[in-house]
Amino acid sequence: MTTNEALDDFARQCRQRVEHSLDRLLPNNGTLPTRLHEAMRYASLNGGKRIRPLLVYAAGRALGISQERLDTPACAIEFIHTYSLVHDDLPAMDDDDLRRNRPTCHRAYDEATAILVGDALQTLAFQCLCCDQRMQADARTRLAMIETLARASGSRGMAGGQAIDLEAVGKELNLAELESLHIHKTGALIRAAVRISSQLNPTAEKSLTTHLDRYAKCIGLAFQIRDDILDVEGDTETLGKTKGKDIAQQKPTYSSLLGLHGAKEKVDELLREALWNLEDFNAEADPLRWIAQYITARKH
């Protein structure tokens, strides 16, 4: 079996698990208020790469954690990610009409509903970590996971990164400033996906969890740089979102700062560093290696 086939098989199994769990944890369409719950399901169950849930499962596998215990944190991470996409697409933010090859939530429903969808998905993520019994975690572990997700989502993480991104429109950033932006905007939640898995195994060696965290930091930044490259080289149909949006909105990107060649070299450098941080792990960490290679070569 090739690396791509192995990743496809692993990803298919994990996506089936997370789709089933998302369906279980989301309110049913018939539950009041029905329009809000329908829109929450529209935003959450319409596909996507599910990279963050895959990282939850892959990091958990590397640390010997059962998939059943990882379903809930995988969903919590995806709820936060989906809420961020719904809000990012709003007219006051990136003002986009297409997400995952479908109309964005505010286009399919309306702007007010989309705002409420994001609010509700965000709180649902923390409710799941707090209450869902299938995770089989004690109160101390749940609290640590909630703190990790809150920090990654808030003003010192994803939301803060988005604020910096909005402020940077039309401005020139240096490399350090651009890296800081992306570490917060995209990297924080990717890093949290790996860290939350680590917290489900509090007896794991500190050196291993440190290497996992460094791995996640590398691929989080690589993910965003690859997005910058695809914004130039990709096409709207393949990307599932509008091509050239960053250029049109005069956003600073790695491809504009370093050029396409320099941006690709940076991605290759981050891939090497990510894989180096997995050298102390056995074959159970192979999905993490496959995901790193996928992220840095993906076409959408």
Residue, then its C-alpha position, 0 to 999 in steps of 0.5 A: m500500500t502506498t503512502n497516499e493509499a494508507l492516508d486515504d484509508f486512515a482518513r476515510q475511517c476517521r471521517q466516518r467516525v467524526e461524521h457520525s459523532l458530529d451528527r450525534l452531538l448536533p441538535n436534530n433539525g426538528t428541535l426548536p429553534t429549527r432554522l438555527h439547528e438546520a443551519m448548524r447542521y448545514a455548516s457542520l455536515n457539508g464535508g471538508k478536509r477534516i484535517r483537525p479531527l484527523l490530527v486528533y485521531a492521529a496524535g491519539r494513535a501515536l500515544g495509544i489512545s482508543q478511537e472511541r475516546l477521541d471522537t468527542p475532542a475531534c468533534a469539539i475541534e471541528f465545531i470551533h473550526t466550522y464556527s470560525l469559517v461561518h464567521d470568516d465568510l460574513p460580509a463584515m469579515d472576508d465576505d465570501d459566497l462559496r465554502r466547500n463548493r456550496p453557498t456560505c452559511h449566510r448566503a444559504y440562510d441569512e446573515a443573522t442566522a449565520i452569526l448565531v450558528g457560529d455562536a452556537l457551535q462555539t459553545l457546543a464545542f465546550q459543552c461536549l468536552c465538559c459533558d460527553q461521557r464517551m470521552q471517558a475522562d476525569a474532571r481534571t483532564r476535561l478542564a485541561m482540554i477546555e483550557t487548551l481549546a479556549r486559549a487556541s480559539g480566543s484573542r491569543g489564538m484564532a480570534g486574535g489572529q483574525a483580528i491581526d489579519l483584518e488590521a493587516v489588509g493593505k499593509e506590508l508585514n515583515l516575515a516575523e509579523l506574518e509568521s505570528l499572524h498565521i501561528h495565531k490564525t490557523g496554527a493555534l487550532i491545529r496545534a490544539a488538536v494535537r495537544i488535546s489528544s496528548q492530554l487524554n494520556p496524562t502518563a505520556e512521556k513529556s519529551l514525546t508530547t513536546h515533540l508532538d507540539r513542535y510537530a503541530k506548530c510546524i504543520g500549522l504554519a505550513f498549512q497556511i503557507r500552502d493556502d497562500i500558494l493555492d490562492v495564487e496557483g489553484d482554481t476555484e472549483t478545486l479549492g471549493k472557495t474563491k481563488g485569488k481572494d487574498i490578492a483581491q483584498q490586499k492581504p499580506t501572504y507568504s507568496s507575496l512576501l517571499g514569492l512562490h518559489g520562496a514560499k514553497e521552500k519554506v513549506d519544504e523546510l517546515l515539513r522536514e522539521a515536522l518529520w524530525n520531531l516524529e523520529d522518536f515515535n514508532a509506526e503508530a505515528d505514521p498517520l501524523r507523517w502522512i498528514a504532514q506530507y499531505i498538508t504540504a502537497r495538497k491541491h485544495 
